[in-house]
Amino acid sequence: MQHKASAGLQKIESPAATVELWLVDVGGSARLSESALVLSGDEIERANRFYRAEDRARFMLTRAALRRVLADASGRRPEDLAFSIGPFGKPVLAGREDLHFNVSHSSALALIGLSPLRPIGVDIELMRENIDELALAEAFFCEDEHRFLKNLEGAVQLDAFYKIWTCKEAVLKAFGVGITAYLKDFLVELSPQRLDIRPQHNCFTPALAQVRVESLEVPAEYAATLALT
């Protein structure tokens, strides 16, 4: 477990007993040299394509943290892991296709989800206040979701927008499909007690009706959601 602490990994409470969730501090560059030691040549090459140093660091720290989480779960060394591409371009761990994982990052944090039983999706977003959430909702959300947000104000509206947004992204990532193409295929319903989704007419898969979604406890300036298929 020591290598996880040195990688900036913090395990957080999971609403599902079979799912592990980790937050990763990717806001600095102090661990870059250590992270580079476990990355593949392809990952180093991908990192070097980023123009901004902070984007390069974020990618390297996130990939190194993912390798350490998967290494513990698979009994291998982080640097020995190999990845292949599954359906819809979703990455899988070569030789352990049964070990499902998903990654999201925003600003200074990344979120890693790990499930040995079924595909999952995670999304984390920094709740930026300088956005027009109603305009975004009108463009990308269902009409009922847009109408729901219009009845809210200020911080409550912003919080609800990001809960809906992270829920939609997590669900679509769980299925490994494109984010923008299917955002209106299901309705996200918010209540103080729970988060639910309701498939709309002609949604991309009937399996949406069986998806479980849960809001996650993350730092107050962020929103995050877990989706289990």
C-alpha positions as CSV (number, residue, x, y, z in Angstrom):
1,M,0.0,0.0,0.0
2,Q,3.0,2.3,0.4
3,H,3.3,2.9,-3.3
4,K,-0.3,4.0,-3.4
5,A,0.3,6.7,-0.8
6,S,3.4,7.9,-2.7
7,A,1.3,8.0,-5.9
8,G,-1.1,10.5,-4.4
9,L,-3.9,7.9,-4.2
10,Q,-6.7,8.2,-1.6
11,K,-9.3,5.4,-1.3
12,I,-12.8,6.8,-0.9
13,E,-16.1,5.3,0.3
14,S,-17.8,3.2,-2.3
15,P,-21.6,2.8,-2.4
16,A,-21.1,-0.7,-3.9
17,A,-19.4,-3.4,-2.0
18,T,-17.7,-4.8,-5.1
19,V,-16.4,-1.5,-6.4
20,E,-13.2,0.3,-5.3
21,L,-12.9,4.0,-5.8
22,W,-9.7,6.1,-5.6
23,L,-9.1,9.8,-5.8
24,V,-5.7,10.9,-7.3
25,D,-4.0,14.3,-6.7
26,V,-2.8,15.3,-10.1
27,G,-2.4,19.0,-9.4
28,G,1.4,19.1,-9.2
29,S,4.6,17.7,-10.7
30,A,6.4,16.4,-7.6
31,R,5.9,12.8,-8.5
32,L,6.5,12.9,-12.3
33,S,9.9,11.2,-12.2
34,E,8.6,8.4,-10.1
35,S,5.5,8.1,-12.3
36,A,7.6,7.9,-15.5
37,L,9.3,4.7,-14.1
38,V,6.1,2.7,-14.4
39,L,4.7,4.1,-17.7
40,S,5.2,2.4,-21.1
41,G,7.1,4.0,-23.9
42,D,3.8,4.6,-25.7
43,E,2.4,6.4,-22.6
44,I,5.5,8.6,-22.4
45,E,5.1,9.4,-26.1
46,R,1.5,10.3,-25.6
47,A,2.4,12.5,-22.6
48,N,4.9,14.4,-24.7
49,R,2.3,15.3,-27.2
50,F,0.6,17.6,-24.7
51,Y,1.5,21.2,-25.4
52,R,0.9,22.4,-21.8
53,A,3.1,21.1,-19.0
54,E,0.2,20.8,-16.6
55,D,-1.7,18.6,-19.1
56,R,1.3,16.4,-19.6
57,A,1.8,16.0,-15.8
58,R,-1.9,15.3,-15.3
59,F,-1.8,12.5,-17.9
60,M,1.3,10.9,-16.4
61,L,0.2,11.0,-12.8
62,T,-3.2,9.6,-13.7
63,R,-1.8,6.7,-15.8
64,A,0.8,5.9,-13.1
65,A,-1.9,5.8,-10.4
66,L,-4.1,3.6,-12.6
67,R,-1.3,1.2,-13.1
68,R,-0.7,1.0,-9.4
69,V,-4.3,0.3,-8.6
70,L,-4.5,-2.4,-11.3
71,A,-1.2,-3.9,-10.2
72,D,-2.5,-4.5,-6.7
73,A,-5.7,-6.0,-8.0
74,S,-4.0,-8.3,-10.5
75,G,-0.9,-9.3,-8.5
76,R,1.5,-7.8,-11.1
77,R,4.0,-5.0,-11.1
78,P,2.7,-1.7,-12.4
79,E,5.3,-1.5,-15.1
80,D,4.5,-5.0,-16.4
81,L,0.8,-4.2,-17.2
82,A,-0.3,-4.1,-20.8
83,F,-3.5,-2.7,-22.2
84,S,-5.6,-3.6,-25.2
85,I,-8.7,-2.0,-26.8
86,G,-12.1,-3.5,-26.1
87,P,-15.4,-2.8,-27.8
88,F,-16.1,0.8,-28.7
89,G,-12.5,1.7,-28.0
90,K,-12.7,1.2,-24.2
91,P,-9.3,0.1,-22.8
92,V,-9.0,-3.2,-21.0
93,L,-6.2,-4.9,-19.0
94,A,-4.6,-7.5,-21.2
95,G,-5.0,-11.0,-19.7
96,R,-7.5,-9.7,-17.1
97,E,-10.5,-8.6,-19.2
98,D,-12.7,-9.5,-16.3
99,L,-11.2,-6.6,-14.2
100,H,-13.3,-3.6,-15.2
101,F,-12.0,-0.1,-14.6
102,N,-12.8,3.5,-15.6
103,V,-10.9,6.8,-15.1
104,S,-12.0,10.5,-15.1
105,H,-10.1,13.7,-14.3
106,S,-10.9,17.3,-13.8
107,S,-8.5,20.1,-12.7
108,A,-6.4,18.8,-9.8
109,L,-8.2,15.5,-9.2
110,A,-8.6,12.2,-11.0
111,L,-11.1,9.4,-10.1
112,I,-10.4,5.7,-10.7
113,G,-13.1,3.1,-10.4
114,L,-12.4,-0.7,-10.2
115,S,-14.9,-3.5,-10.5
116,P,-14.2,-7.3,-10.7
117,L,-17.8,-8.1,-11.7
118,R,-19.3,-5.8,-14.3
119,P,-18.5,-2.7,-16.4
120,I,-18.6,0.6,-14.6
121,G,-18.3,4.3,-15.5
122,V,-17.1,7.2,-13.3
123,D,-17.0,10.9,-13.9
124,I,-15.7,13.8,-11.8
125,E,-16.0,17.5,-12.6
126,L,-14.8,20.7,-11.0
127,M,-17.9,22.8,-10.5
128,R,-16.9,25.9,-12.4
129,E,-19.1,28.9,-11.7
130,N,-18.3,30.8,-14.9
131,I,-20.5,28.7,-17.1
132,D,-24.0,29.2,-18.5
133,E,-25.5,26.0,-17.1
134,L,-29.0,26.7,-18.5
135,A,-27.7,27.2,-22.0
136,L,-25.7,23.9,-21.8
137,A,-28.7,22.1,-20.4
138,E,-30.9,23.3,-23.2
139,A,-28.3,22.1,-25.8
140,F,-27.4,18.7,-24.3
141,F,-30.0,17.7,-21.7
142,C,-33.6,16.3,-22.0
143,E,-36.4,18.9,-21.9
144,D,-37.5,17.8,-18.4
145,E,-34.0,18.2,-17.1
146,H,-33.7,21.7,-18.5
147,R,-37.1,22.6,-17.1
148,F,-36.0,21.2,-13.7
149,L,-32.9,23.4,-13.6
150,K,-34.8,26.5,-14.6
151,N,-36.7,26.3,-11.4
152,L,-33.5,26.4,-9.3
153,E,-31.2,29.3,-8.6
154,G,-27.6,30.0,-7.7
155,A,-25.5,27.4,-6.1
156,V,-28.4,24.9,-5.9
157,Q,-28.8,25.1,-9.7
158,L,-25.0,24.7,-10.3
159,D,-24.9,21.7,-8.0
160,A,-27.9,20.1,-9.8
161,F,-26.4,20.7,-13.2
162,Y,-23.1,19.0,-12.4
163,K,-24.9,16.1,-10.7
164,I,-26.9,15.5,-13.9
165,W,-23.8,16.1,-16.1
166,T,-21.5,13.7,-14.2
167,C,-24.3,11.1,-14.1
168,K,-24.8,11.2,-17.9
169,E,-21.1,10.9,-18.5
170,A,-20.6,8.1,-16.0
171,V,-23.5,6.1,-17.6
172,L,-22.2,6.5,-21.1
173,K,-18.7,5.7,-20.1
174,A,-19.9,2.5,-18.5
175,F,-21.2,1.4,-21.9
176,G,-18.2,2.6,-23.7
177,V,-20.1,4.8,-26.1
178,G,-19.6,8.4,-27.3
179,I,-20.6,11.0,-24.8
180,T,-22.3,13.6,-26.9
181,A,-24.3,11.3,-29.2
182,Y,-26.5,9.8,-26.4
183,L,-26.8,12.5,-23.7
184,K,-30.6,12.8,-24.4
185,D,-31.3,9.1,-24.5
186,F,-32.0,9.0,-20.7
187,L,-33.4,11.3,-18.1
188,V,-31.6,11.9,-14.8
189,E,-34.0,12.4,-11.9
190,L,-32.6,14.1,-8.8
191,S,-34.1,13.9,-5.3
192,P,-32.6,14.6,-1.9
193,Q,-32.4,10.9,-1.2
194,R,-31.2,9.4,-4.5
195,L,-30.2,9.6,-8.1
196,D,-32.2,7.7,-10.8
197,I,-32.1,7.5,-14.6
198,R,-35.1,6.8,-16.9
199,P,-34.5,5.7,-20.5
200,Q,-36.2,7.8,-23.1
201,H,-38.0,6.6,-26.3
202,N,-35.6,4.9,-28.7
203,C,-32.6,5.0,-26.3
204,F,-29.4,3.3,-27.6
205,T,-29.8,0.2,-25.4
206,P,-32.6,-1.4,-23.2
207,A,-29.9,-2.2,-20.7
208,L,-30.1,1.4,-19.5
209,A,-33.1,0.4,-17.4
210,Q,-30.8,-1.8,-15.2
211,V,-28.1,0.7,-14.6
212,R,-27.4,1.8,-11.0
213,V,-26.1,5.3,-10.4
214,E,-24.7,6.9,-7.2
215,S,-23.4,10.3,-6.4
216,L,-20.0,10.1,-4.7
217,E,-18.6,11.9,-1.7
218,V,-15.8,14.1,-3.1
219,P,-14.3,17.5,-2.1
220,A,-17.0,20.2,-2.0
221,E,-15.9,22.0,-5.2
222,Y,-16.3,18.8,-7.2
223,A,-19.2,16.6,-8.3
224,A,-18.8,12.9,-9.1
225,T,-21.0,9.9,-10.1
226,L,-20.5,6.1,-10.3
227,A,-22.5,4.1,-12.8
228,L,-22.8,0.3,-12.7
229,T,-24.2,-1.7,-15.6
